[in-house]
């Protein structure tokens, strides 16, 4: 009953989305507000309808209704309740339902805003959102139905279908296969929803951009409306990428956090273009420039969101992150092509209306440096895009799929990332319109001198002579110290003027310009993350060996001694092999670690769980690779020493904090009267505010 009901409301949701598209276009052409309002209400109605479908599926997941094929594939009786719920996005068809549900939620919420000033945008926002929603709901209805049921045919074969085939009888397996063990990690419980939230959120600024192109409103109004949507989208996408990295670090057992996997890159590419867009829109808001560029960036970001979803679900790429081969690939390809062609056609149609209101007059102005920032982001994106599609092109023309590995990406993007980190510290110091080497030098020379000192300490204090590592530490310290120096200068100036302590002065400065200081916190978080990346990327060490009980392996001053091993079954149908090893460094006992390998009987898949000793200096990461039934025969361990990697995770927390500060609601500057703005005398301004 619930399967039929869930599928039925999805069909109704598809009809509603199509009606919203037709009604919005008809209402706009016929200048009928009634039809436009009808399209808005249809859009709103999709959310409760898809919610009913999602709740029906969740109910079947938690109540073990294994006559439904999707439930059988992703759950089992031994799984805890929270995993049964999150199994909704643990399979292909369920994840598409979840994607559609989030899309309907965001599209509905944006249509609830006040439209008094922007009435002409409404129908085209509804059209853009509804087209995207109709596409994903259509995929579920026609290709990837999670409500299909098992039937036994007359020949005894078990088939999956929505309706009962002629002569077939219902079939219910006694238990399910269970969720893939790799997806049971807490990071993977949260990682897909964060990515989906980021993907879906970027549809909203795209919808307003399309509305601006269709209606001819090419000022920055659409950017101001969607500013927080864009920041929220960027935050969710960032969190999704970080959680995915943490999952890879904890579960995949290779001692790293980023393997330049094609599906990882597919999620990273819209983050790159979205980050460029976030910086670029400031130029349009402040100077009325780069209108063409902003439209291109948001169109590219939207298409990359769909492209990333396509790569994950089509099965065209081999990846630990990807779903199995599916028939939805061609549908995705056609949809991406159509949306891109239509968007570019609209852009060309309005090209003459998108002229800049000002010209770039200084290569050191903030807008010039932000544009350079954009070009660096897009250069990295081009490298990533080429690396992802090259194997597909190679297979298409030569019949052989060429693998593009991490060395290609590291060599091609490393210098670009270094330039970005350095530019991240310099760009906010420049002024809008015009800057000189002298003004920038005055603002930077002290932190740059401190960065040189840091570099000398790295060389002579820690005896690090690797050129790339030295350059990396200099760039990181320079960017971080410049940003911290700006915090200190601003807080000190306000503290002296207002007789406040430094912390209170900084708090009030951030409160007056959350977007600027939230951005500074994000920059600091990137610096911290870069420190972790350089640490593990440049100085990771590894060793592997088979040792008998009581014997040890050594790595970078650590001694890892094998003490014991236990193999046992658990109540949730797992076989666990758990080793005990002790850790010493320079003769000092540091504690025990418990690397293990779990084998899940239901899915017949193993999962490696490392034992990790973490400090802000390094991680010691121990993996149980293999073992012999007799302890004296020994066990095989693989050990990684990962310097500074925890700065990556600490920086991730700082990134979330900075994004929240930047997106926190306050009075929109356009609603503050000129009289009030004149009364707000800035205490410190190295350049005009962001």
Buried (B, 14 or more C-beta within 10 A) or exposed (E): EBBEBBBBBBBBBBBBBBBBBBBBBBBBEEEBEEBBBBBBBBBBBBBEBBBBBBBBBBEBBBEBBBBBBBBBBBBBBBBEEEBBBBBBBBBBBBBBBBBBBBBBBBBBEBBEEEBEEBEBBBBBBBBBBBBBBBBBBBBBBEBBBBBBBBBBBEEEEEBBBEEEEEEBEEBEEEBBBBBBBBBBBEBBBBBBBBBBBBBBBBBBBBBBBBBBBBBEBBEBBBBBBBBBBBBBBBBBBBBBBBBBBBBBBBBBBBBBBBBBBBBBBBBBBBBBBBBBBBBBBBBBBBBBBBBBBBBBBBBBBBBBBBBBBBBBBBBBBEBEBBBEEBEBBEBBBEBBEEBBEEBBEBBEEBBEEBEBEEEBEBEBBBBBBBBBBBEBBBBBBEBBBEBBBBBBEBEEEEEEBEEBEEEBBEEBBBEBBBBBBBBBBBBBBBBBBEBEEEBBEEBBEEBBEBBEEBBEEBBEEEEBEEEEBBBBBBBBBBBBBBBBBBBEBBBBBBBEEEEBEEEEBBBBBBEBBBBBBBBBBBBBBBBBBBBBBBBBBBBBBBBEBBBEBEEBBEBBEBBBBBEBBEBEEEEBBBBBBBBBBBBBEEEEEBEBBBBBBBBBBBBEBBBBBBBBBEEEEBBBBBBBBEBEEEBEEBBBBBBBBBBBBBBBBBBBEBBBBBBBBBBBEEEEEEEEEEEEEEEEEEBBEBBEEB
